[in-house]
C-alpha cells in the first residue's frame, strides 16, 4: 500500500515538474516568435516606405501588396511585402499570443497588442 502511494506521489511530482517546464518553454517560444514577427513587419513597412514614399495605411493592405525591384543584369526581385503566419477573423496579422499587431501608419510604428509586450 505504501509503495503504491509513493509511486503515485512520484508520478504526480514529475507531472507537475514537466508541466512547469513545458509552460516556460512555450512562453519563451512565443516571445521569440513575437520578436521575429515584429522584426519582419517592421522591415516590410520600411521597405514599403522606401519604395512608395509613405507607410502603408494598414497591415492588412501590406499583406495584399507585392513589390518589384529591378536588380543588376536585368534580374528582378518580385515578392510579397509580408506573409503573415496567423490572421484574425478580419484578415489582420496577429502575434503569437493571439492579439492583433498594433500599427500607426503616420509613423510606421508596429507593436504587439498583447499586454506586457507593447514596448518590444
C-alpha positions as CSV (number, residue, x, y, z in Angstrom):
1,X,0.0,0.0,0.0
2,X,2.8,2.4,0.9
3,X,4.6,1.6,-2.3
4,X,1.5,2.5,-4.4
5,X,1.1,5.8,-2.7
6,X,4.8,6.6,-3.1
7,X,4.7,5.8,-6.8
8,X,1.6,7.9,-7.3
9,X,3.3,10.9,-5.5
10,X,6.4,10.4,-7.6
11,X,4.3,10.4,-10.9
12,X,2.4,13.5,-9.7
13,X,5.6,15.3,-8.9
14,X,7.1,14.5,-12.2
15,X,4.0,15.6,-14.0
16,X,4.0,18.9,-12.2
17,X,7.7,19.4,-13.0
18,X,7.1,18.6,-16.6
19,X,4.1,20.9,-17.0
20,X,6.0,23.8,-15.4
21,X,8.9,23.2,-17.7
22,X,6.6,23.0,-20.7
23,X,4.8,26.2,-19.9
24,X,8.1,28.1,-19.5
25,X,9.4,26.7,-22.8
26,X,6.1,27.5,-24.6
27,X,6.2,31.1,-23.2
28,X,9.9,31.5,-24.4
29,X,8.9,30.2,-27.8
30,X,6.0,32.7,-28.1
31,X,8.4,35.5,-27.1
32,X,10.9,34.5,-29.7
33,X,8.2,34.3,-32.3
34,X,7.0,37.8,-31.3
35,X,10.5,39.2,-31.8
36,X,10.8,37.7,-35.2
37,X,7.3,38.7,-36.2
38,X,7.8,42.3,-35.1
39,X,11.1,42.5,-37.0
40,X,9.5,41.1,-40.2
41,X,6.6,43.5,-40.1
42,X,8.9,46.5,-39.3
43,X,11.2,45.6,-42.2
44,X,8.2,45.2,-44.5
45,X,6.8,48.6,-43.6
46,X,10.2,50.2,-44.1
47,X,10.6,48.6,-47.5
48,X,7.1,49.8,-48.4
49,X,8.0,53.3,-47.4
50,X,11.3,53.2,-49.3
51,X,9.6,52.1,-52.5
52,X,6.4,54.1,-52.2
53,X,7.4,57.2,-50.2
54,X,4.9,56.6,-47.4
55,X,4.0,53.9,-44.9
56,X,1.1,51.5,-45.8
57,X,-2.3,52.6,-44.4
58,X,-2.7,49.3,-42.5
59,X,-1.1,45.9,-42.1
60,X,-3.9,44.2,-44.0
61,X,-3.0,46.3,-47.0
62,X,0.6,45.3,-46.7
63,X,-0.4,41.6,-46.8
64,X,-2.1,42.1,-50.2
65,X,0.7,44.1,-51.9
66,X,3.7,42.9,-53.9
67,X,6.9,44.8,-54.6
68,X,9.1,44.8,-57.7
69,X,12.8,45.7,-57.5
70,X,15.0,45.6,-60.6
71,X,18.5,44.3,-59.8
72,X,21.8,44.1,-61.6
73,X,21.9,42.4,-65.0
74,X,18.2,42.6,-65.5
75,X,17.2,40.3,-62.7
76,X,14.1,41.4,-60.9
77,X,13.0,40.7,-57.4
78,X,9.3,40.3,-57.1
79,X,7.6,39.1,-53.9
80,X,5.1,39.9,-51.2
81,X,5.8,42.6,-48.7
82,X,4.6,40.5,-45.9
83,X,3.3,37.0,-45.3
84,X,1.5,36.5,-42.1
85,X,1.6,33.3,-40.2
86,X,-1.7,33.9,-38.4
87,X,-4.6,36.2,-39.2
88,X,-7.6,37.3,-37.1
89,X,-11.2,37.0,-38.4
90,X,-10.8,40.4,-40.2
91,X,-7.6,39.4,-42.0
92,X,-5.1,41.3,-39.9
93,X,-1.9,39.6,-38.7
94,X,-1.9,38.5,-35.0
95,X,1.0,38.0,-32.7
96,X,1.9,34.6,-31.2
97,X,-0.3,35.4,-28.2
98,X,-3.3,35.8,-30.5
99,X,-3.6,39.6,-30.3
100,X,-3.6,41.9,-33.3
101,X,-0.4,43.8,-34.0
102,X,-0.8,47.5,-33.4
103,X,0.2,49.8,-36.2
104,X,0.5,53.6,-36.5
105,X,0.5,54.5,-40.2
106,X,1.8,58.1,-39.7
107,X,5.0,56.9,-38.0
108,X,5.2,53.3,-39.2
109,X,5.4,52.1,-35.6
110,X,4.5,48.4,-35.1
111,X,4.0,46.9,-31.7
112,X,2.3,43.9,-30.1
113,X,-1.3,44.1,-28.9
114,X,-0.5,41.7,-26.1
115,X,-0.5,43.3,-22.6
116,X,3.1,43.5,-21.3
117,X,4.7,43.3,-24.8
118,X,3.5,46.7,-26.2
119,X,7.0,48.2,-26.0
120,X,9.0,45.5,-27.6
